[in-house]
Amino acid sequence: MTMICDACLTEPENGKLKRCSLCKTAWYCNAQCQKKHWSEHKSACKKIVKTQKEKEAKEKAAKEKKAKPKAPEITEDKVSGIVDNERVTIARVHDPLDGYQYQIFMPKEAFGAYINSKKPECWCGDVGNQQSLLAVFSFDPKALSKDPKQRLKSSYLSAFGVNFQLQVYDMLGNMAVDLVDEADPKIPKNTPKGISCRTSYFFVSGQTGDTLSLPPPSDHADMKNSGVQKCNSSMSVWSSVGSNQCLGVNMVKDSLTIPGSALDSASFSLAPGFLVENKPMVAIAVLIEKVSEVTTLEQFETAVIQSRLHSFHSDSVPSEKIPPFCKSAVKQGLSKLNMGMPVSVIGVLEEPPKATTTKANAKAKTKSKSPAATQSSPDPNKLSPAAKADLDEIMESFAKGMPALGLIERGLGNPELQPVLQNVMSSPQVAPMMARMMAEMKAGN
C-alpha cells in the first residue's frame, strides 16, 4: 500500500513518512509539511487524542474493576421492614460484609407534624437515673488493626435479657467504638420487640485509673464534625438480632490510657482468669441503662423516634449537647460513680494473656470459657444466721426502695457479710437506687 503525505499529497522520494506525535494518524514528508498542514489538522487531531484518552481510561477502569473483588450487594432480601406509615419508615438491613444488622430510619411527610403535636422530651435529661450496668473494657491500643474487619471484641455483657459486646477498630486513623447485641437465630429480623436502652461511655485515665474523660472528637478532615466533641450517650432498641450501633469515633492519644497495673486494685473486679500487664492500656467505661420494655409496634416506633431526638435538641441548645450526668460523672471519677464499689473489667474475647506482672493475678492459670463476663459471687446461703438476718432485712429495704443505711453500714463492716453485700450493691437493680439516695443526701447537706 502506497502512503502519501497528508499535506502535499505526494509520495516522498525516499519512501519514508513521519507520523504526528499526538494523534499518530497523520503522516508527513517532513516538519515543514506538518507545520503547513497544522491549521487544517488541529481540530481533528485534538478530537482523536481525546477519544483515545477516554478509551484508555475506560479500559483501565474495566481492568481495575475486574481485578478488585466485587462487594456483596445489599438486595431486598437483606432488608427487614418493621414500620412503614405516613410518619416514618424503619427497617433493619443486613450488611453482608460484617454480618451485622443496621437500622434504617427515614422520616416522611407527616413526621414534622407528629413531633410538633406530641412534643416528646429528649432522652438526654434522664441519663444516669435508671437501672444500669457499668463495666470497663480494657485492651492494648497497639492491637488495633488498620483492617476494619479485624475488630477487638470484648467478652459478652449480659444485661436486661440481652448479651452486649463492645468492639473497637481503626477507622481512618481514629478509634471507632461499637456496641452490638448477640443474635438469637430464633428471633425474626423484623421483630419490633426488645429493650430500649441508653448507653454512655467514657475513657478511663489517670495513674490509678479512677479519672473519667469524655471521649475526644475525631481528627480526620474527611469526617463530618471533625474536631467537635459529640454526645457520648445514645439511645437504641435492642432486639437480639445482631444489631450494630456506633457509639463514637475518637482520636487516640496517650492521655487516654492507664497503666495496666491500675486494673489490679480495689477499684476493679477482674473476671476469672483475666490477667493484667503493666503497660499502657485503653479502658473504656460503658454504662448501659434500661429505659423500657418494647413489646408492641407502636412502642417500637415511639422508642426509635425518641432515640433520634438528641440531634435536634443539641442543634437548638448546643450547651446541652453533652448530658449533665456525663459532665458530673467526669468530675466524680469512676469510684464515686460506682459508689466506691469495684467495677467489672472485661478483656478481649478469647485473647490469651501474654504475661502477668501482679502477684494477685499470678495464680490465675486459665481463662474463663464462658462468653459472658462473669464474677464468682459469694454464696449468701453460707452466711451465719445473724449475718443472714441482716442481709434479709437489707434486701427488704431495697425492695421497698428505702435502703436501710444503718444496717448497710454495719454490714459493710462485717468481714463475713461485706463481700455478699458489695455484690448486691453493685448490681444493676440496686446501684442506681443507692446513687440517687447518696445524691439526694449530698444535695440536702
ChimeraX attribute file (.defattr): number of C-alpha atoms within 10 A of each C-alpha:
attribute: neighborCount
match mode: 1-to-1
recipient: residues
	/A:1	3
	/A:2	5
	/A:3	14
	/A:4	17
	/A:5	21
	/A:6	18
	/A:7	20
	/A:8	14
	/A:9	13
	/A:10	12
	/A:11	16
	/A:12	15
	/A:13	8
	/A:14	7
	/A:15	10
	/A:16	15
	/A:17	18
	/A:18	15
	/A:19	16
	/A:20	16
	/A:21	9
	/A:22	11
	/A:23	17
	/A:24	12
	/A:25	13
	/A:26	19
	/A:27	20
	/A:28	25
	/A:29	23
	/A:30	15
	/A:31	11
	/A:32	10
	/A:33	17
	/A:34	21
	/A:35	13
	/A:36	12
	/A:37	17
	/A:38	14
	/A:39	9
	/A:40	11
	/A:41	16
	/A:42	11
	/A:43	10
	/A:44	14
	/A:45	18
	/A:46	13
	/A:47	12
	/A:48	15
	/A:49	15
	/A:50	13
	/A:51	13
	/A:52	13
	/A:53	12
	/A:54	12
	/A:55	12
	/A:56	12
	/A:57	12
	/A:58	12
	/A:59	12
	/A:60	12
	/A:61	12
	/A:62	12
	/A:63	11
	/A:64	11
	/A:65	11
	/A:66	10
	/A:67	9
	/A:68	9
	/A:69	8
	/A:70	8
	/A:71	8
	/A:72	9
	/A:73	10
	/A:74	13
	/A:75	11
	/A:76	10
	/A:77	8
	/A:78	15
	/A:79	19
	/A:80	19
	/A:81	18
	/A:82	17
	/A:83	18
	/A:84	14
	/A:85	12
	/A:86	12
	/A:87	19
	/A:88	17
	/A:89	16
	/A:90	22
	/A:91	21
	/A:92	21
	/A:93	23
	/A:94	21
	/A:95	16
	/A:96	14
	/A:97	11
	/A:98	10
	/A:99	12
	/A:100	19
	/A:101	24
	/A:102	17
	/A:103	19
	/A:104	14
	/A:105	15
	/A:106	12
	/A:107	15
	/A:108	13
	/A:109	11
	/A:110	12
	/A:111	16
	/A:112	11
	/A:113	11
	/A:114	13
	/A:115	15
	/A:116	9
	/A:117	9
	/A:118	8
	/A:119	9
	/A:120	13
	/A:121	13
	/A:122	16
	/A:123	20
	/A:124	24
	/A:125	14
	/A:126	14
	/A:127	21
	/A:128	23
	/A:129	15
	/A:130	20
	/A:131	18
	/A:132	23
	/A:133	23
	/A:134	23
	/A:135	21
	/A:136	27
	/A:137	24
	/A:138	22
	/A:139	24
	/A:140	17
	/A:141	21
	/A:142	9
	/A:143	12
	/A:144	18
	/A:145	16
	/A:146	14
	/A:147	10
	/A:148	15
	/A:149	11
	/A:150	14
	/A:151	20
	/A:152	22
	/A:153	21
	/A:154	25
	/A:155	25
	/A:156	23
	/A:157	22
	/A:158	17
	/A:159	14
	/A:160	20
	/A:161	11
	/A:162	20
	/A:163	20
	/A:164	24
	/A:165	20
	/A:166	28
	/A:167	21
	/A:168	24
	/A:169	24
	/A:170	23
	/A:171	19
	/A:172	16
	/A:173	16
	/A:174	19
	/A:175	19
	/A:176	21
	/A:177	21
	/A:178	18
	/A:179	19
	/A:180	23
	/A:181	23
	/A:182	20
	/A:183	19
	/A:184	14
	/A:185	10
	/A:186	8
	/A:187	12
	/A:188	14
	/A:189	24
	/A:190	17
	/A:191	19
	/A:192	22
	/A:193	19
	/A:194	22
	/A:195	21
	/A:196	22
	/A:197	23
	/A:198	22
	/A:199	21
	/A:200	22
	/A:201	25
	/A:202	24
	/A:203	23
	/A:204	29
	/A:205	24
	/A:206	15
	/A:207	13
	/A:208	16
	/A:209	24
	/A:210	21
	/A:211	20
	/A:212	26
	/A:213	23
	/A:214	20
	/A:215	21
	/A:216	20
	/A:217	19
	/A:218	25
	/A:219	19
	/A:220	17
	/A:221	10
	/A:222	8
	/A:223	11
	/A:224	10
	/A:225	13
	/A:226	16
	/A:227	15
	/A:228	11
	/A:229	16
	/A:230	20
	/A:231	22
	/A:232	18
	/A:233	24
	/A:234	21
	/A:235	26
	/A:236	21
	/A:237	23
	/A:238	26
	/A:239	24
	/A:240	24
	/A:241	23
	/A:242	20
	/A:243	24
	/A:244	21
	/A:245	19
	/A:246	15
	/A:247	20
	/A:248	22
	/A:249	26
	/A:250	23
	/A:251	18
	/A:252	20
	/A:253	12
	/A:254	11
	/A:255	13
	/A:256	24
	/A:257	24
	/A:258	25
	/A:259	20
	/A:260	25
	/A:261	20
	/A:262	22
	/A:263	26
	/A:264	23
	/A:265	13
	/A:266	12
	/A:267	20
	/A:268	21
	/A:269	19
	/A:270	24
	/A:271	19
	/A:272	18
	/A:273	17
	/A:274	22
	/A:275	27
	/A:276	26
	/A:277	20
	/A:278	16
	/A:279	14
	/A:280	19
	/A:281	25
	/A:282	25
	/A:283	28
	/A:284	25
	/A:285	21
	/A:286	19
	/A:287	19
	/A:288	26
	/A:289	24
	/A:290	19
	/A:291	21
	/A:292	14
	/A:293	17
	/A:294	20
	/A:295	13
	/A:296	13
	/A:297	14
	/A:298	11
	/A:299	17
	/A:300	23
	/A:301	21
	/A:302	13
	/A:303	22
	/A:304	17
	/A:305	19
	/A:306	17
	/A:307	20
	/A:308	16
	/A:309	17
	/A:310	24
	/A:311	13
	/A:312	11
	/A:313	16
	/A:314	18
	/A:315	11
	/A:316	11
	/A:317	10
	/A:318	10
	/A:319	10
	/A:320	15
	/A:321	19
	/A:322	19
	/A:323	21
	/A:324	15
	/A:325	17
	/A:326	22
	/A:327	13
	/A:328	11
	/A:329	20
	/A:330	18
	/A:331	14
	/A:332	15
	/A:333	17
	/A:334	27
	/A:335	19
	/A:336	13
	/A:337	21
	/A:338	20
	/A:339	16
	/A:340	14
	/A:341	19
	/A:342	19
	/A:343	23
	/A:344	21
	/A:345	25
	/A:346	26
	/A:347	26
	/A:348	20
	/A:349	20
	/A:350	14
	/A:351	14
	/A:352	13
	/A:353	16
	/A:354	8
	/A:355	11
	/A:356	18
	/A:357	15
	/A:358	15
	/A:359	9
	/A:360	12
	/A:361	17
	/A:362	13
	/A:363	11
	/A:364	13
	/A:365	12
	/A:366	12
	/A:367	16
	/A:368	16
	/A:369	11
	/A:370	11
	/A:371	14
	/A:372	18
	/A:373	22
	/A:374	18
	/A:375	13
	/A:376	9
	/A:377	11
	/A:378	17
	/A:379	9
	/A:380	16
	/A:381	8
	/A:382	10
	/A:383	15
	/A:384	11
	/A:385	10
	/A:386	10
	/A:387	17
	/A:388	16
	/A:389	12
	/A:390	16
	/A:391	21
	/A:392	13
	/A:393	16
	/A:394	20
	/A:395	20
	/A:396	14
	/A:397	15
	/A:398	17
	/A:399	12
	/A:400	8
	/A:401	13
	/A:402	14
	/A:403	19
	/A:404	14
	/A:405	13
	/A:406	9
	/A:407	15
	/A:408	21
	/A:409	11
	/A:410	12
	/A:411	21
	/A:412	15
	/A:413	11
	/A:414	13
	/A:415	9
	/A:416	17
	/A:417	22
	/A:418	18
	/A:419	17
	/A:420	18
	/A:421	19
	/A:422	18
	/A:423	16
	/A:424	17
	/A:425	21
	/A:426	22
	/A:427	14
	/A:428	19
	/A:429	16
	/A:430	19
	/A:431	21
	/A:432	23
	/A:433	19
	/A:434	20
	/A:435	17
	/A:436	14
	/A:437	15
	/A:438	13
	/A:439	12
	/A:440	11
	/A:441	10
	/A:442	9
	/A:443	8
	/A:444	7
	/A:445	6
